[in-house]
Amino acid sequence: MQKKKISMTVWMAALIVAALLALNTFLDVASIKNSETTIKNLISQRMLDISKAAADSLEPAEIANFSASDAGGELERKIKASLSAFQKTEGVIFIYVGRAMEGDKIAFVVDPDPKEPASFGDPIVVTDSLRSAVAGHAAFDDQAYSDHWGTYYSAYAPVLFDDGTVAGVVGVDFDAERYKEELNGTAMTIIFISLGSFALGAVAVYFISKFFKRRFAVLYGRLSVLADQVDALNREMVSNSVVEEFDAEDDVSYRNARNLIKREENASREVPGNVLESLGEKIQTMQSQLKAYVEKMHEQAYLDPGTGVRNKAAYLELVKCLDIAIEDGTADFALVVFDLNGLKQVNDIHGHMVGDQFISDNAAVMLRVFRPEELFRVGGDEFVAVLEHCDEEKLNGILARLPEECRKFNSEMEDSRIPASFAAGGTVFRPGEDHYFREVFARADEEMYRAKAQFYQGAADRRRS
């Protein structure tokens, strides 16, 4: 009867542990679902960032005016070069430019795929996200679609003119099988961790059962001593002979029980540790590493690959923040607008590769004066610098320094390179007068065009002399 009670108690302990393990399994399954959703959101956000960054790197007019006669020409090579830089991003299978054409047709404009590129005018499979991009809103396909090249998830971002008109769209395709592999890899990682947890849980059940068994063995030994003493008392009461009938036999029984208690108490000191804690820490470490990677990818998506400064997407985000600061009354900044001198002539005469070097050299001059996080490339030959806590005196010093740094840079440059040249105009935010960022920009832009007019007037005077 006593052994049966011990067994039932151990089983109760095992059932409690099993219930806890079942709860852990439920949480693991929930974690798999949550991780799948998280990975899907991270990949879709990464694809959207890449498509937006690629769209911002293109000239809207070139996309809108591209025709079949441009295929194979210098303009197509320039667009392909811009897109190829993004195609090297991990996970990107295809990147291309399309636009709406006659009727409801949406067709390829430029496809830089080196193996099997689409031709100008080839139709693109129309999805809800592509329609959204053609309407001016970046979007990601929730469902995979199939075409001549395979099965993909796609993200699309519009190429916009300054007035918001859509010139075309940039599409980024992510292989559906690779997408499933990433989701399955994450699920398998959690499953393996869960299986490890079950294995450790089984070990924990064993040691916990053993622990309770030892504890009950100690209790059993003590109950045995008590039972022997009660039996001896009964025999004493019956025979009225305590010394003769109890002395030898019950003394041995008592000593044996005490020895059993001592052994079981020593064994019961072995208590299993918390085997799940280390697994929790490992999962937390993996989540932290993934978060750091996505943040790095997100940061790269806001960089202009040709110059190393921030791109238009980063600039538009900053504009939103500055408009909020202006509304709150906390804004304090200065603005410098740049436009490169003669970029079109450089491209027409020397080609776009030399033109790209010319853009990079001008950015290098600006970076001698501004930090990379202060400088933004907002168009093909347009840059903007935003300076926090900069008054008019400091701004004037910066504007005076720019031509000197340009001269120094050109003197250090090889003779075969096109000298850096740009027009710059700046202004400071005026509290009470400026109600939106665009008003500050318009004033700085006007100063830049005034400087540009002086540059070309000076060039004309030099030619006449």
N, C-alpha and C positions, 0 to 999 in steps of 0.2 A: 504493500500500500504506500509506503514511504517513497520507494523508488518511482512509482507511478506519478506521485506528486512532483518529484524533482524533474522528471521528464516533461511534464506539462508546463512547468515554469520555464524550462529552457526553451520549449517550443513557443511560448508566449513572447519571450525575449526575441527569438528568431523572427516571429511574425512582425513584431514592432520594427525591427531593423529592415525587414523586407518591405514593409509599408513605406519607410523612409527612402529606400532605394527606388521604389515605384514612383514616389514623388519626384526624386531626382531625375528619373527617366522622363517623366512628363515635362519637367523643366528643360531637359536636354532637347526634347522634340520641339518645344516652343522656341528654344535658342536656335535650332536649325532653321525653322521658319523665319525667325527674325533676322538671322544672318543672311539667308537667301534674299530677303527684302532689302537688307542693307547693301549687300554686294550689287544687287541689281540697280539700286539708286546710285551707288558710287560709280558704276560703269556708265550708266546713262548720263550722269553729271559730267564725267570725264569726256565722253564723246561730245556732249553739248559744248563744253569748254573748248575742245579742239575745233569743232565746226565754227564756233563764234570767232575764235582767234584767227582761223584761216580766212573767214569772211572779212574780218577787219583788215587783213593784210592785202586784200585785193582792191583794185581801183574800180568803182561801180561803173564808170563810163566805158571802160575797156570791156567789161562783161556785157553790158547792155548793147554795145555796138559791135560785138564780135560776130563775124559772119563766116560762111563756109570758105570765103577767099582768104581768111586769116589762118585757116588750118595749115599747119606745117611751117608757119612763118615765125617771125621774131616775137610777136605778141603772144602766140601760143606757147612758145618756149619760156617766155617770162612767167606766164601764169602757171605753167607746169612746174617751174623751179620753185615758185612760192608754195604750191601745194605739196611738192615732194618733201619739203622740210617737215611737214606735219605727218606725212604718210609713214615716216620712220618711227613714230610713236608706237609703243608696245600695244598690240591688240588691234591696231587699225589695219584693215585689209585693203580697203579702197577709199580714196577721197577724190572728189570730182566737183565740177561746177555745172549747173544746169540753169535753165530759165524757162518761163512760160512762153510758148510760141503760139502760132495760129490755133484758134479754137481752144479746146481744153487741153491741148497737148503740152506736156512738160518734157523737155528734151535735154540731152547732154550738150554742153558747150565745149568743155575741155576735160579730158580724162587722162591723167598722167600715168596710168597703169602701164608698166613696161612690157607686159606679156600680151595682153589682149584688150587694148583700150577701145572704148566706145568711140564712134565717129560723131562729128558734129551733126546734131539733128536726130540722133537715135533716141527713141522714146525711153523715159524712165518710168519704172513701175510706180504708179501714183498711190500713195498712202495718205492717211489722215495727217500725219506729221509733215509730209511734203506739201500738202495743201496749206497747212498752217504756215510753213516757212514762206511759201509764195505770197501769202497774205501779210507777211511781215513779222511773224512770230516764230522764234526758234522752238523746235519740238523734237521728241524722241519717240520712235515706234515701240509701243508696248508689246506688239506681236511681231514675230519674225515673218518675213516674206521671201519668196523665191523669184529669181529671174534667170537669165541665161548664164550668169556667172556662179550661182549657188544660192544658199539660203542665209539671210543676214538680218540683223537688227540695224537700224539706221537712225542717225540724228541729222537734222537739217537746220541751217541758220541762214537768214537772209543777208544778201550783200546790199546795203542800203546807201542811197544818196543822202546828202545832208538834210534834205527835206522829208526824209522817211520813205521815199519811193523805192520800191524793190527793183534792183537791177538784175538780180539772179539769186540763186541759192547755192550754198556749199553743202554737199552731202558727205557724211562719214559712215562707212559700213563696218560693222563688227561681226565677224563670223559667228553664226548661231551655235555651231558645234563648240567653238572656243568659249562662247558665253555659257553653254551648259557645263563644259568642263570646269570652269571657274566656280559655278554654283555647286556642282557635284563635289569638287575638291574641298570646298568649305564644309559641305554637309558631311563628307567622309571624315574630315578632321574632327568634327564634333562627335561623329559616331564612334570613331576610335577612342576619343577621350571618354565618351560615355561607356564604351565597353571596358576600358581600363578602370573606370569608376565602379562598374559592376564587379569586375574581378577583385578590386580592392575591397568592395563591399562584401563580397563572399568571404574574403579573408577576415574582414572585420566581424562578420557574423560568426565565423568559427571561433575567433578569439573571445568575442563577447559571450558566446555560448559556453566556452570553456571557463571564462571568468565567472559567469553565474553558476556553472556547475561546481566550481571550486567553492564558491560562497555557500551554495546549498550543501556541499559536502561538509563544510565546517558546521553549518547549522544541523545537518544530520548527525554529525559526531556529537554535538552538544545535546541534541535530543536523545541520542543513544545513551549518553551518560545519565541524563535525567530519567530515561526509561529504566535503566539498570538500577538506579537508586530507588525509584518507585517500586520496582519489583522486589528489591531487597527489603524495603520497608514493609511490603505486604508479607514477605516471608517471615520478617521479624515479628510482625503482629500475629501471624498464624502460629508460629512455632515458639514464640516468646524466648528466642535464642539468637540474639543478634550476633554475638561474637562467634559462635560455632558455625552458623550457616552463611554469614555474609563475608567474613574476614578474608579468606583466601581468594575465592573465585571473583568476587566483586571488586576487590582491590586491583586484580589483574585487568579486569574489564575497564576500570576507570583509567588505569595507566595507558592502556591501548587507545582509548578514546582521546585522551589528552595528547598522545603522540600524533594521532591523526589530525587533530585540530591544529597542532603546531605546523605539521607539514603543509596543510592546506592554506593556512594563513601566510606562510612564506611564499607559496606558489601564487597566491592571489595578488601579490604586489606587482605582477607583470600586467600592465594595462596598455592596450594598443593605443597608438597616437591617432591624430586626425589626418587620415590619409588623403582626404579630399581638398584640404587647404592648399597643398602644392599645386593641384590641378587648377583650382580657381585662380591662383597667381599666374600660372602659365597662360590661361585663356586671357586674363587681363593684359599680360605682356603682349600677346599676339594682336589683341585689339588696338593697343597703343601703337604698335609698329605699323599696322595697316592705316590707322588714322594719320600717322606721320607721312606715309607714302602718298596718300590722297591729297594731303595738304601741299606736299611738294609738287605733285602733278598739277594741282590747282594753281599754285604759284607760277609754274612754267607756262600754263595756259594764258597768263597775263603778261608774258614777256614778248617783245618783238624779236624774232629770231635773227633778223638781219643786223640789228644795232645793239641789242642787249639792254635797251631801255624798256619802259612799260609800254603796252600797246593800247589800242583804242578802247578795248573792253575795260581795261583798268582805268582809263581816263573817264569813261562814262560813269563808272562806279563812284569815282572821286567827285565828279560833278554833282551827283545826287547828294553825296554827303555835304558838299559845300552849300548847296541850296538849302539843306536842312539847317546848317549852321547859320546861314544868313537869316533865315526865318526866326531862329532862336536868339539871334543877336550876339552870337559868339564867334562869328567869322572874323578872321584876321589873316589876310593872305595877299600876295602879289602874283601877277600873271605875266608871263613873257611868251609871245607868239612868234614862231619862226616860219619862214618860207625859204626854201633853197633857191638860189639864183641860177637859172639856166639849166635845170635838170632836163627839160624837154630837149634842148639842143644837144646836151651830152648824150642822151639816149639816141637821138636821131643820127648823130654824127659817129659816135663811138660804139653804140650798142648798149643793151640793157645790163650786161655784166659790168661794164665800166660805170654805168649809171648807178648800179647797186653799190659799187665801191665808193662812188662820189657821195651817196647817201650815208654810208657807214663812216666815211671820213668826217663829214659835217657833224654827225652824232658824236664822234670822238672829240671834236672841238668843244661841243656843248658840255660834254661830260668832264671837261677840265674845269668847268665853272659850277655845274650842278651835280648833285648826287643822282645815282641811277633811279632812285624811287621818286625823284622830283621831276623827271623828264619823261614825256610821253610822245610816242609817234602816233599821230591821229589821222594821217593820210600818207600818200606816196611821198610827198616832199614837205609835209607840214609837221611841225613839232610844237609842243606846248610845255612850258615849265611852270609848275605851281609851287610857290614858296610860302611856307607858313611863317607868320610873325615877321613880316618883311615890310618896313616902312619905305617911304619914297626915296629917302636919302640912300638907303642900302640898295634899293632897286637901281637907282641911277649909277651907282658904283658898279653894279653887275653889268648893266648895259654898256658902260664905258669899257669894261674889261673884255667883253666878248670880241670886238674887232682885234684887240691886241693878241688874244689867245689864238685867233684865226691866223694872224700873220705869223706868229711863232710856229704854229703847226705846219703851215705851208712851207716855211723855210727849212723845216726838218724833214719834209717829205721828198720822195724821189721825184726827179724832174719829169718822169714819164707819167706821173699821176696828175689828174685834173685837180687844180687847187680848190680847196674848200671855200665856199662862198654862200652866205645866207643873209637875209634881211630879218631884223628882229625889232619888235616893238613891245613895250610893256606898260603896265599900269598897276596901281594898288587898289584894293577894294575900298570903297568909300561908304562908310556906315551912314544910313539915312538917305543916301542918294541911289545906291545900287540895291535893288530888291531881288534880283536874280543873278545867277552866275553869268548868264548870257550877256548881261549888260556890261559886266567887267570884260568879258571876252571881246565884245564888239569894240570897246575902247582900245584894248590892246591890239586888236586886229587892224584897226584904223592907223595906229602908230606904226605897225609893221609895214603896211602898204605905203605909208609916207616915206619910211626908210627905204623901201624897195624902189619907189619912184626916184628918190635921190641917187640910188645906186645906178639905175639905168640912165639917168640924166648925166651922171658923171662919166659913165662909160661912153655915152654919145659924144660928150665934150672931148674926151681923150681921142676918139676916132677922128673928129674934125681937126684936132690939133696935130 
